[in-house]
Amino acid sequence: MLIDLAEEEHDEASLQDALAILKTVDTGLNQMEVQRLLSDEGSEADAIMYINAGAGGTEAQDWVNILLRMYLMWAEREGFKAEIIDSLVGEEAGYKSVTVTVTGQYAYGYLRAENGVHRLVRISPYDAAARRHTSFASVAVYPDVEDRIDIVVPDKDVRIDVFRSSGAGGQSVNTTDSAVRITHIPSGIVVQCQNERSQLKNKGHAMKILKARLYERELEARKVEREKGRDKKEIGFGSQIRSYVLQPYQMIKDHRTGHEVGNVSSVLDGELTPFMEAFLAYQADRSADDTESQNA
């Protein structure tokens, strides 16, 4: 109403004041909506992200490197601290796998939107015939709850193996048996860490990852229990969630939410939050639908 009055009386000062108030209110509402979307259990935790190359050799390993750069740039944009704690370098380029910790409030709440398989379509720089290739990489994100929740892992439930770190060669390779692999016997979960030269530090990182995966596993079990009887197929790890097409046209599309953009460079440079918030809203709507169905 204030804006209408200001426009009718051609009062530019009042119009600007009204628009400023509207912008403040809109910003406040957006912040409240994001907080609502991030209200699920564990959302406020730090995150542990694992990116793994799919079939495709060098092309898929380079895709892991591109995704890693994208997430590191996103973390920097949003004020999170990201650190690579484990990696297995590819023979020619990129990574076979890489594990990253992302520290900051709601890191897991945002990054859980990235769980699943990411598909890249482009003309491969590793193909002498300049043919178009399709590559896949999987992303798994777990809440880092080691410092927030006391998760007890009995010694009898784990097997710890040490081995020599692998790498690209030269001085970067650790010549002692400092790499650590932990197998959680009841669940079959296997984690490993080899980036540190200290076996103790690698063991600490590996145990952190194991506890995060066990916690996330429990959350998923509770979710499945709550959603028994749903007809809709749940989107989870192992499903293709997003396509990044660089040739013959440019587009990035999330297959869960329908959110898409044509500015591929901006997304690969870390402008991911709109995709994440679209997923959070999609997830919140599905939860609301479930609640209505249960109450009907």
Residue pairs with C-beta under 8 A, 6 or more apart in sequence:
2 14
2 18
2 21
3 15
3 18
3 19
3 22
5 11
5 14
6 12
6 14
6 15
6 18
7 15
33 281
34 277
34 280
36 284
37 109
37 277
37 280
37 281
37 283
37 284
38 44
38 106
38 109
38 110
38 280
40 109
41 219
42 108
42 109
42 143
42 145
42 215
42 216
42 219
43 106
43 108
43 109
43 112
44 105
44 106
44 108
44 109
45 107
45 108
45 109
45 143
45 144
45 145
45 148
46 101
46 102
46 103
46 104
46 107
46 108
46 143
46 144
47 101
47 102
47 107
47 108
47 111
47 112
47 141
47 142
47 143
47 144
48 99
48 100
48 101
48 102
48 141
48 142
48 143
48 144
48 208
48 209
48 212
49 71
49 99
49 100
49 101
49 102
49 111
49 114
49 139
49 140
49 141
49 142
50 97
50 98
50 99
50 100
50 139
50 140
50 141
50 142
50 209
51 64
51 67
51 68
51 71
51 95
51 97
51 98
51 99
51 100
51 137
51 138
51 139
52 64
52 96
52 97
52 137
52 138
52 139
52 140
53 60
53 61
53 63
53 64
53 90
53 94
53 95
53 96
53 97
53 137
54 60
54 117
54 135
54 136
54 137
54 138
55 136
56 63
56 133
56 134
56 135
56 136
58 90
58 91
58 92
58 93
58 94
58 126
59 124
59 126
59 127
59 133
59 135
60 94
60 135
60 136
60 137
61 90
61 91
61 92
61 93
61 94
61 95
61 96
62 90
62 93
62 94
62 125
62 126
62 135
63 94
63 118
63 120
63 135
63 136
63 137
64 90
64 94
64 95
64 96
64 97
64 98
64 137
65 90
65 93
65 94
65 95
66 94
66 120
66 268
67 118
67 137
67 139
68 84
68 95
68 98
68 100
69 268
70 267
70 268
70 269
70 270
70 272
71 82
71 100
71 102
71 111
71 114
71 270
71 272
72 82
72 100
72 270
73 269
73 270
74 270
74 271
74 272
74 273
75 81
75 82
75 102
75 104
75 107
75 270
76 82
76 270
77 270
77 271
77 273
78 104
78 110
78 273
79 104
80 102
80 103
80 104
80 107
81 102
81 103
81 104
82 100
82 101
82 102
82 103
83 100
83 101
83 103
84 98
84 99
84 100
84 195
85 99
85 100
85 101
85 193
85 195
85 205
86 97
86 98
86 99
86 192
86 193
86 194
86 195
86 205
87 95
87 97
87 98
87 99
87 195
88 95
88 96
88 97
88 98
88 166
88 194
89 95
89 96
89 167
89 168
90 96
92 126
93 126
99 193
99 209
101 144
101 208
102 111
103 144
108 141
108 142
108 143
108 144
109 280
110 273
110 276
110 280
111 141
111 276
112 141
112 143
113 275
113 276
113 279
113 280
114 139
114 141
114 241
114 272
114 276
115 139
115 140
115 141
115 236
115 237
115 241
116 138
116 139
116 235
116 236
116 237
116 238
116 239
116 240
116 241
116 242
117 136
117 137
117 138
117 139
117 238
117 239
117 240
117 241
118 136
118 137
118 138
118 139
118 240
118 241
118 242
118 244
119 134
119 135
119 136
119 240
119 242
119 243
119 244
120 134
120 135
120 136
120 137
120 243
120 244
120 246
121 132
121 133
121 134
121 243
121 244
121 245
121 246
121 247
122 132
122 133
122 135
122 245
122 246
122 247
123 130
123 131
123 132
123 133
123 246
123 247
124 130
124 131
124 132
124 133
127 133
132 247
132 248
136 240
138 237
138 238
140 237
142 209
142 212
142 213
142 215
142 216
143 212
143 215
143 216
143 219
144 208
144 212
145 151
145 211
145 212
145 215
146 207
146 208
146 211
146 212
149 215
151 211
151 214
151 215
153 184
153 207
153 210
153 211
153 214
157 184
157 185
157 186
158 182
158 183
158 184
158 185
158 210
159 182
159 183
159 185
160 180
160 181
160 182
160 183
160 203
161 180
161 181
161 182
161 183
162 177
162 178
162 179
162 180
162 181
162 199
163 177
163 179
163 181
164 174
164 175
164 176
164 177
164 178
164 179
165 173
165 174
165 178
165 179
165 194
165 195
166 173
166 179
166 194
167 173
167 174
174 194
174 197
176 197
176 199
177 199
178 194
178 196
178 197
178 198
178 199
178 202
179 192
179 193
179 194
179 199
179 202
180 192
180 193
180 194
180 199
180 202
180 203
180 206
181 190
181 191
181 192
181 206
182 190
182 191
182 192
182 203
182 206
182 207
182 210
183 189
183 190
184 190
184 210
184 214
187 214
187 217
189 210
189 213
189 214
189 217
191 206
191 209
191 210
191 213
192 206
193 202
193 203
193 205
193 206
193 209
194 202
195 202
195 205
196 202
196 205
220 236
226 290
227 234
227 290
230 290
232 286
235 241
235 256
240 255
241 254
241 255
241 256
242 252
242 253
242 254
242 255
242 275
243 251
243 252
243 253
243 255
244 252
244 264
244 267
244 268
245 251
245 252
245 253
245 264
246 264
250 262
250 263
250 264
251 260
251 261
251 262
251 264
252 260
252 261
252 264
252 267
252 275
253 259
253 260
254 260
254 275
254 278
254 279
256 279
256 282
257 275
257 278
257 279
257 281
257 282
259 274
259 275
259 278
259 279
261 267
261 274
263 271
267 275
